């Protein structure tokens, strides 16, 4: 036996979906400022910690005037010398 959806059931389903949608929208407007504050506070804390670590490293090593220190070694580029032979050529008119 075939069962057809009733119009009343369809209207109920549409109303429930709309109620859920608008409910989530209203809750998002209420809680969005708190969420943004929380995220901004955490980002500020993270950046502050990184800045503090940087300041700590700078203050650890007092330097005399004219003293040079290297914190990071530069990346050395190695080239493969066995790529091929160099051939000198001349243009012919």
LINFENHU-V755059 format. One record per backbone hydrogen bond with DSSP energy under -1.0 kcal/mol. CO is the residue of the C=O (numbers start at 0). NH is the residue of the N-H. If there is no record, write none. Layout:
# LINFENHU-V755059
<<CO & NH> <CO & NH>>
This chain:
# LINFENHU-V755059
<<5 & 9> <6 & 10> <7 & 11> <8 & 12> <9 & 13> <10 & 14> <11 & 15> <12 & 16> <13 & 17> <14 & 18> <15 & 19> <16 & 20> <17 & 21> <18 & 22> <19 & 23> <20 & 24> <21 & 25> <22 & 26> <23 & 27> <24 & 28> <25 & 29> <26 & 30> <27 & 31> <30 & 34> <31 & 35> <32 & 36> <33 & 37> <34 & 38> <35 & 39> <36 & 40> <37 & 41> <38 & 42> <39 & 43> <40 & 44> <41 & 45> <42 & 46> <43 & 47> <44 & 48> <45 & 49> <46 & 50> <47 & 51> <48 & 52> <49 & 53> <50 & 54> <51 & 55> <52 & 56> <53 & 57> <54 & 58> <55 & 59> <63 & 66>>
